[in-house]
Structures are given as C-alpha cells and as structure tokens.
C-alpha cells in the first residue's frame, strides 16, 4: 500500500485544520495527523474560545493587524456558513480609580488599531 500526499499537517486542532483546509483549497492533497482519538482535543481544547479584538497590541504590529482583520473575516465566515456563535463583546473593567487611565489608553489603542464598536462606560 502506498500513500502520496502533497502536504502533511501535524495536529488536528483549530490551527491544523485551518492549515489543512487552506492547503486543500489550493488543490493539494492533504494528510492531517492527530495523536488524540478525535479532533481538537490537544491545545485547542484548552483555548479560551475568545476571538481577540486587537485592543492591546502596538499600532502597526502584525498582531494588531491580524486580530482586527481576522476577527472580521471569522465572523463573516461563521455567518455565511451558518455556524452557531455568540458575538458577546468584551468588557474591560477598572476596579479602582488608579486604573481608569489604563482603561482609557486601551480604548485609544483599540481605536487606533481599527477595532469598531468601542465605548467607554462610567
């Protein structure tokens, strides 16, 4: 018996499956290897399931860029493929007066990075 694949992806978690899908969409034959009995049981099973907005990352950084763009693309994908999800938002809280300036800085950084829907509550 012989096996012939264009690409092999190690790990059937969120990233591994996304890579496998992307390679497959390019016309490649893909083998995905996973040591667990089912997909998504490794590191992906311990993920917080948060879609990061890009609030905290430095202006112009790849993290800021990819969080903002990726979040938009992911929500579009989920909606167009009828995948259940909950876009609940994020609440960043100051627990004492001394933290208010930090909250305002996070708000400004998010705005600079292009994160939409931000507001300051008092």
C-alpha positions as CSV (number, residue, x, y, z in Angstrom):
1,X,0.0,0.0,0.0
2,X,1.4,3.4,-0.9
3,X,0.3,6.9,0.2
4,X,1.1,10.0,-1.7
5,X,0.1,13.5,-0.4
6,X,1.2,16.9,-1.3
7,X,1.3,18.1,2.3
8,X,1.1,16.7,5.8
9,X,-0.3,18.7,8.7
10,X,0.6,17.5,12.2
11,X,-2.2,18.2,14.7
12,X,-6.0,18.4,14.1
13,X,-6.7,21.3,16.3
14,X,-8.0,24.7,15.2
15,X,-4.8,25.8,13.5
16,X,-4.0,22.4,12.0
17,X,-7.4,22.0,10.5
18,X,-7.4,25.6,9.2
19,X,-4.0,24.9,7.5
20,X,-5.3,21.7,6.1
21,X,-8.3,23.4,4.7
22,X,-6.3,26.2,3.2
23,X,-3.9,23.8,1.5
24,X,-6.8,21.7,0.2
25,X,-8.5,24.8,-1.3
26,X,-5.3,25.3,-3.2
27,X,-5.8,21.9,-4.8
28,X,-3.3,20.0,-2.7
29,X,-3.9,16.6,-1.3
30,X,-3.5,16.8,2.5
31,X,-2.9,14.3,5.2
32,X,-3.8,15.5,8.7
33,X,-2.2,13.5,11.6
34,X,-3.6,13.6,15.1
35,X,-2.4,11.6,18.2
36,X,-5.7,12.1,20.1
37,X,-8.8,10.0,19.4
38,X,-10.8,13.0,18.0
39,X,-10.1,16.4,16.6
40,X,-9.5,19.4,18.8
41,X,-8.5,17.6,21.9
42,X,-5.0,18.9,22.3
43,X,-4.1,22.5,22.9
44,X,-7.3,23.7,21.1
45,X,-9.4,22.1,23.8
46,X,-7.8,24.4,26.4
47,X,-8.3,27.5,24.4
48,X,-10.5,30.3,25.9
49,X,-12.6,30.4,22.7
50,X,-12.1,34.1,22.6
51,X,-11.8,36.0,19.3
52,X,-9.3,38.6,20.1
53,X,-10.3,42.2,19.1
54,X,-6.8,43.7,18.8
55,X,-7.2,46.2,21.6
56,X,-3.8,45.7,23.3
57,X,-1.3,45.3,20.5
58,X,1.1,48.0,19.3
59,X,0.0,50.2,16.4
60,X,1.1,48.7,13.1
61,X,2.1,45.3,14.6
62,X,1.1,42.1,12.8
63,X,-0.8,41.0,15.9
64,X,-3.0,44.1,15.8
65,X,-3.5,43.8,12.0
66,X,-4.3,40.1,12.0
67,X,-6.6,40.3,15.1
68,X,-8.7,43.1,13.6
69,X,-8.8,41.6,10.0
70,X,-9.1,38.0,11.3
71,X,-12.0,38.8,13.6
72,X,-13.9,40.4,10.8
73,X,-13.2,37.5,8.4
74,X,-14.1,34.9,11.0
75,X,-17.5,36.5,11.9
76,X,-18.3,36.7,8.1
77,X,-17.3,33.1,7.7
78,X,-19.4,31.9,10.7
79,X,-22.4,33.8,9.5
80,X,-22.1,32.7,5.8
81,X,-21.7,29.1,6.8
82,X,-24.4,29.2,9.5
83,X,-22.1,28.3,12.3
84,X,-23.6,29.0,15.7
85,X,-21.6,31.6,17.6
86,X,-22.2,34.3,20.1
87,X,-20.7,37.8,19.5
88,X,-20.9,38.9,23.1
89,X,-18.2,41.6,23.1
90,X,-15.7,42.4,25.7
91,X,-15.9,44.4,28.9
92,X,-12.6,45.8,30.3
93,X,-13.1,46.9,33.8
94,X,-11.2,49.2,36.2
95,X,-11.6,48.1,39.8
96,X,-10.1,51.2,41.3
97,X,-9.6,54.9,40.3
98,X,-5.9,54.4,39.6
99,X,-6.8,52.0,36.7
100,X,-9.0,54.4,34.8
101,X,-6.1,55.9,32.8
102,X,-5.1,52.4,31.7
103,X,-8.6,51.7,30.5
104,X,-8.6,55.0,28.5
105,X,-5.3,54.0,27.0
106,X,-6.6,50.6,26.0
107,X,-9.7,52.3,24.4
108,X,-7.4,54.7,22.4
109,X,-5.2,51.8,21.3
110,X,-8.2,49.9,20.1
111,X,-9.5,52.8,18.2
112,X,-6.1,53.4,16.5
113,X,-5.9,49.7,15.6
114,X,-9.3,49.9,13.9
115,X,-11.4,48.0,16.4
116,X,-15.0,49.0,15.9
117,X,-17.8,49.3,18.5
118,X,-15.8,50.6,21.4
119,X,-17.3,52.8,24.0
120,X,-16.3,54.0,27.5
121,X,-18.8,53.3,30.2
122,X,-18.7,55.0,33.6
